[in-house]
Amino acid sequence: MTRRATVVAAALAVGLLGLAGLAWAAFAPMPERGAALTFVVPPGTAARLKAGEALDVLPSPIHLTVGVRDVLVITNDDEAIHQVGPIVVGSRQTYRIPFRRPGTFKYNCSLHATGTLTLVIDPPPAAGLARLRWRLASLVTSS
Amino acid sequence: MRARRALAALAVPLLAAALASAAPASGAAFRSGAFDPPRQAPDFTLPAAGGEFQLRRLQGQVVVLTFGYSSCPDVCPTVLAELAQVRGRLGAAAKRVQVVYVSVDPERDTPARLRAFTEQFDKTFLGLTGPAEQLAAVWKAYGVSVVRKDLPGSKPPTYLVHHAASVFLIDSAGRLRVMAPFGTPSDDVLHDVRVLLKESDAPILVEEPWVRRAAVMPDAKPGAPSNAAGYAILRNRGTAPDALVSASSDVSERVEVHETRNMSGMMMMEKVDKVALPTGARVELKPGSYHLMLIGLKRPLTPGQTVDITLEFERAGKIKTRAEVR
């Protein structure tokens, strides 16, 4: 085998491996139990809000996916009580809520500039392109 | 060039593998939104037929608390119909569940009108209304947003009240355990009420557990074993006497039951074999009295963390509890 042929074979092998990876990402079953999407209200938040600082505490809408990442966790590490949408979380307290069905929920929320907290619960991504797209998107958001 | 393409192709399976390792959520007893650690539900008083209503007086029962108004066209009837269904499906246990419905419309909701409304769903539902400022304090404590919206062009002029229609579950010890936002399936609310009823069936209750870490002395050697004290309220609601005999925790080498005693002015701390819990007893493990000693901490404790402690009783056996570090 010439050197050129070896390089081509190696590249082919690696390419095949890559394709297999993509196929896995598109068709492999989703994890059985949902993972949590956690938001933490850091210490000193109340003081910073009082000082008139505009804090970008939470995104809106918040996206969750049924069966995949379908548990919303809000942890308040601040000394003060905080309200996130309809949830009043005491100092050093955690609120944990699982979602089992897709849907969109809107709540009044003073922590959002728009005054609204929107929760979007997406259905689990179907096998194929949707699942591949979901895995790539969650890779971007988790890194 | 070709090498770079090959490298990119290799990266895909590696990244895919990284994605597969998302941590699963830990199993939870509740199906709806739960608070950890649970804290006492904000207490309130409101005028009621034959005197005053006080939330705290409902301790011993599971309280289902929700908010709304009698002129509500859509959301409130849905919530109340679902709660009536939940209560119906509880059978005999429904006697130990009280639904409390607090008005968000003090202007139109008179006690009589509110009663007429709630009774359409279930005769046991307790509708509460009162002066606007008194109600507003209750809304605020539970984070219920209330916004009045006038209906333009309506004759006579009328309005709607936009309000959060969450359902709050308060356990028999008066602690706020669950907040189920509007839209939570009634099966899930039923499930969570059953969890709280089952909990309150247990003859021995361990309430408000907490741990105080010992002060770290400036001259302490690094790695020196340190201790912490644990406190809680123990209640025996069963028909037989019981006793706390031992305790354990995975954060310390061992846990002992101690008593602080005042021996003619000198405070003595002694290990005790058991803490007796006669029928109906309420014994507080507190500073200066009975308490748990977590001896030889395996990791430093910081306020806000929780610590799992297992208490062992003579009759009731082992009861797991989660204590907050303060």
Contacts between the chains, C-beta under 8 A, distances in Angstrom:
chain1	res1	chain2	res2	distance
A	7	B	2	7.1
A	10	B	6	7.2
A	11	B	2	5.7
A	11	B	3	7.9
A	11	B	5	7.3
A	11	B	6	4.7
A	14	B	6	4.5
A	14	B	7	8.0
A	14	B	9	5.2
A	14	B	10	5.2
A	15	B	5	7.8
A	15	B	6	6.9
A	15	B	9	4.9
A	17	B	9	6.9
A	17	B	10	6.6
A	17	B	13	5.8
A	18	B	8	7.6
A	18	B	9	3.1
A	18	B	10	6.4
A	18	B	11	7.9
A	18	B	12	4.7
A	18	B	13	6.4
A	19	B	9	7.8
A	20	B	13	6.6
A	21	B	12	4.2
A	21	B	13	2.9
A	21	B	14	7.7
A	21	B	15	7.8
A	21	B	16	4.8
A	21	B	17	8.0
A	22	B	12	5.7
A	22	B	16	7.6
A	24	B	13	7.2
A	24	B	16	5.6
A	25	B	12	7.6
A	25	B	16	4.5
A	25	B	19	7.1
A	28	B	20	7.3
A	31	B	20	7.5
A	31	B	22	6.0
A	31	B	24	6.6
A	32	B	24	7.7
A	33	B	24	4.3
A	33	B	25	6.1
A	34	B	24	7.5
A	34	B	25	5.5
A	35	B	22	4.5
A	35	B	23	5.8
A	35	B	24	6.3
A	35	B	25	5.9
A	36	B	25	4.9
A	69	B	22	7.3
A	71	B	25	4.7
A	77	B	304	6.8
A	83	B	143	4.8
A	85	B	181	7.9
A	86	B	143	5.8
A	86	B	144	7.3
A	86	B	145	7.5
A	86	B	164	4.6
A	86	B	166	5.0
A	86	B	179	7.0
A	86	B	181	5.5
A	87	B	33	7.0
A	87	B	143	6.6
A	87	B	179	6.2
A	88	B	141	7.8
A	88	B	142	6.7
A	88	B	143	3.7
A	88	B	179	7.9
A	89	B	35	7.6
A	90	B	35	7.5
A	90	B	39	5.3
A	92	B	303	7.0
A	92	B	304	3.6
A	92	B	324	7.4
A	93	B	35	5.9
A	93	B	36	7.0
A	93	B	37	6.6
A	93	B	39	6.7
A	94	B	35	7.3
A	94	B	36	4.9
A	95	B	33	5.8
A	95	B	34	7.2
A	95	B	35	5.6
A	95	B	36	7.8
A	95	B	179	7.1
A	96	B	28	6.5
A	96	B	33	6.8
A	96	B	34	5.8
A	96	B	36	6.6
A	97	B	32	6.5
A	97	B	33	3.3
A	97	B	34	7.5
A	97	B	181	7.5
A	98	B	25	7.2
A	98	B	28	7.2
A	98	B	31	6.9
A	100	B	185	7.9
A	101	B	185	7.5
A	103	B	183	6.7
A	105	B	181	6.6
A	105	B	182	7.9
A	105	B	183	6.2
A	107	B	145	7.8
A	107	B	164	6.8
A	107	B	181	7.4
A	108	B	145	4.1
A	108	B	147	7.4
A	108	B	164	7.3
A	135	B	16	6.7
A	135	B	19	5.1
A	138	B	19	6.5
A	138	B	22	8.0
A	139	B	15	5.8
A	139	B	18	7.4
A	139	B	19	5.7
A	142	B	19	8.0
